[in-house]
Amino acid sequence: MKRYILEVCYLNIMIGLLKDSSKNIRICAFHIFKVFVANPNKPRDIIQVLVDNHRELLKLLHNLPTSKGEDEQLDEERDLIIKEIEKLVRLSV
């Protein structure tokens, strides 16, 4: 997993899956995507992709569907990931 979250190509795949028409695929993609964002040792190219695509990512995250029983935890995790992306954008300016 450590190697996986260091590769931009895998991040781009997860971003693509966040756009999928299937609610379940979007939720599963989010659970992997959040590891890329939460990684404290993100490579510069991962940060750049997150910053360059922040508007689209924030829109996708705000529209992320929730599953019954996971609503509260998923909402909390989504909010943390949104804050982290916003922080990266502020730091990159």
C-alpha positions in Angstrom: 0.0 0.0 0.0 2.9 2.4 0.8 4.1 2.2 -2.8 0.6 2.4 -4.2 -0.1 5.8 -2.6 3.1 7.3 -3.9 2.1 6.8 -7.6 0.2 9.5 -9.4 -1.3 7.0 -11.9 -3.1 5.3 -9.1 -4.4 8.6 -7.7 -5.7 9.5 -11.2 -7.5 6.1 -11.3 -9.2 6.8 -7.9 -10.2 10.3 -9.1 -11.8 8.7 -12.2 -13.6 6.2 -10.0 -15.0 9.1 -7.8 -16.9 10.1 -11.0 -18.4 6.7 -11.6 -22.2 6.3 -11.9 -22.2 3.6 -9.3 -22.7 4.8 -5.7 -20.8 1.8 -4.3 -17.8 2.3 -6.6 -17.6 6.0 -5.6 -17.7 5.1 -1.9 -15.0 2.4 -2.3 -12.9 4.8 -4.4 -13.2 7.4 -1.7 -11.9 5.0 0.9 -8.7 4.6 -1.2 -8.5 8.2 -2.3 -8.5 9.4 1.4 -5.3 7.4 2.0 -3.6 9.4 -0.8 -4.7 12.7 0.8 -4.1 11.7 4.4 -0.6 10.5 3.8 1.7 12.9 5.7 4.6 12.1 3.3 2.9 12.9 0.0 5.3 13.2 -2.9 5.3 16.6 -4.6 3.6 15.2 -7.7 0.7 13.8 -5.7 0.3 17.2 -4.0 0.4 18.9 -7.4 -2.4 16.7 -8.8 -4.5 17.4 -5.7 -3.9 21.2 -6.0 -4.4 21.3 -9.7 -7.7 19.4 -9.5 -9.0 20.8 -6.2 -12.1 22.4 -7.5 -13.3 19.2 -9.2 -12.3 17.1 -6.2 -14.1 19.3 -3.7 -17.2 19.2 -5.9 -17.0 15.4 -6.1 -16.5 15.0 -2.4 -19.4 17.3 -1.5 -21.6 15.2 -3.8 -20.3 11.8 -2.4 -23.3 9.6 -1.5 -23.4 8.0 1.9 -24.4 4.5 2.9 -26.8 3.6 5.6 -24.9 3.0 8.9 -21.8 4.7 7.7 -23.3 8.2 7.2 -21.7 9.9 10.2 -18.2 8.3 9.9 -18.2 8.9 6.1 -19.2 12.5 6.6 -16.5 13.1 9.2 -13.8 11.5 6.9 -15.0 13.5 3.9 -14.9 16.7 5.9 -11.3 16.0 7.0 -10.2 15.2 3.5 -11.9 18.4 2.2 -10.0 20.4 4.8 -6.7 18.7 3.9 -7.2 19.5 0.2 -8.0 23.1 1.0 -4.9 23.3 3.2 -2.7 22.0 0.4 -4.2 24.7 -1.9 -3.5 27.5 0.6 0.1 26.2 1.1 0.8 26.1 -2.6 -0.1 29.7 -3.3 
